[in-house]
Amino acid sequence: VERLSDGKEFALKALSGGGSSQARARFAREAQICATVNHPNVVAIVDVDVAKSGFIFLVMELVRDGATLHDVRRRHRDNAWTLGVLAQVADGIDAIHARGIVHRDLKPGNILLSRGADGRRPVVKITDFGISSLQADGSLGAVSARAQMVSVPDPFEGVPAVAGDDVALVSPTGSLLLDLE
């Protein structure tokens, strides 16, 4: 999507007016959560709106070359590349936790990569906060559902969300990067 005033491009994530109330609530929660975080390794929300027709949309930072970590992991076997990516994931998680948010669905498909300014170093962007947990007071809260991780059992089902949940998910992400699955 292009902003007419300056030609800047953004990504658009939309939910039609016909979505279930649960889907609409999840979408609204994602917008609320993402809008509270301002960090270079977390996708930024620029705007959230509802059209008269009930069409809900998020206008988000556009991640150029937005390949997922899942898509590129087999092409990069360099340890320095892997450690750089994991460090950025950790920085993004730290920023998320500082806002009282637990992602709870951190996996390679929710980590976007684009080329850095130098054209070589990847820039990590954590995305898809649809099942994250956020309390109104900013404290860590609980959610009842959690997406399936890649061959990882769900140790958090029915347990209040804590920052350690996301930290525990970094290990499987690192494992996928190194093809140790």
Residue pairs with C-beta under 8 A, 6 or more apart in sequence:
1 9
1 10
1 11
1 12
1 59
2 8
2 9
2 10
3 9
3 10
9 62
10 46
10 59
10 60
10 61
10 62
11 59
11 60
11 61
11 62
11 63
11 66
12 57
12 58
12 59
12 60
13 57
13 58
13 60
14 55
14 56
14 57
14 58
15 23
15 24
15 27
15 55
15 56
15 57
16 54
16 55
17 51
17 53
17 54
17 55
17 56
18 54
19 27
19 56
24 56
26 130
26 131
27 56
27 58
27 130
28 48
28 56
29 129
29 130
29 132
29 134
30 58
30 128
30 129
30 130
30 132
31 45
31 48
31 58
32 134
33 101
33 129
33 132
33 134
34 42
34 43
34 44
34 45
34 58
34 60
34 129
35 45
35 48
36 99
36 101
36 134
37 44
37 95
37 96
37 99
37 101
38 44
38 95
39 91
39 92
39 95
39 96
40 91
40 123
41 88
41 89
41 91
41 92
41 95
41 123
41 124
41 125
41 126
42 92
42 95
42 96
42 125
42 126
42 127
43 60
43 61
43 63
43 112
43 125
43 126
43 127
44 60
44 61
45 58
45 59
45 60
45 61
46 59
46 60
46 61
47 58
47 59
48 56
48 57
48 58
48 59
49 56
49 57
49 59
50 56
50 57
51 57
61 125
63 112
63 114
63 125
63 127
64 114
64 115
65 113
65 114
65 115
66 112
66 113
66 114
66 125
67 112
67 113
67 114
68 108
68 109
68 110
68 111
68 112
68 113
69 85
69 108
69 109
69 111
69 112
69 113
69 124
69 173
69 176
69 177
70 107
70 108
70 109
70 111
70 176
72 113
73 108
73 176
73 177
73 179
74 179
76 82
76 177
77 179
81 122
82 174
82 177
82 178
84 121
84 122
85 111
85 113
85 122
85 124
85 177
86 170
86 173
86 174
86 177
88 122
88 123
88 124
89 106
89 111
89 124
89 126
89 170
89 173
90 170
92 124
92 125
92 126
93 103
93 106
93 126
93 166
93 167
93 170
96 102
96 103
96 126
96 166
97 163
97 166
99 134
99 138
100 134
100 135
100 137
100 138
100 139
100 140
101 129
101 132
101 133
101 134
101 140
102 132
102 133
102 140
102 141
102 161
102 162
102 163
102 165
102 166
103 110
103 126
103 129
103 132
103 166
103 169
104 131
104 132
104 133
104 143
104 146
104 156
104 161
104 165
104 166
105 128
105 130
105 131
105 132
105 146
105 147
106 126
106 166
106 169
106 170
106 173
107 147
107 149
107 150
107 169
107 172
107 173
108 150
108 173
108 176
108 177
109 128
110 126
110 127
110 128
111 124
111 125
111 126
111 127
111 173
112 124
112 125
112 126
112 127
113 122
113 123
113 124
113 125
114 122
114 123
114 125
115 121
115 122
115 123
116 122
116 123
131 143
131 145
131 146
131 147
132 143
133 140
133 141
133 142
133 143
133 161
134 141
135 141
140 160
140 161
140 162
140 163
141 160
141 161
142 159
142 160
142 161
143 161
144 158
146 154
146 156
146 157
148 154
149 169
149 172
150 172
150 176
150 181
151 172
151 181
152 169
152 172
155 168
156 165
172 181
175 181
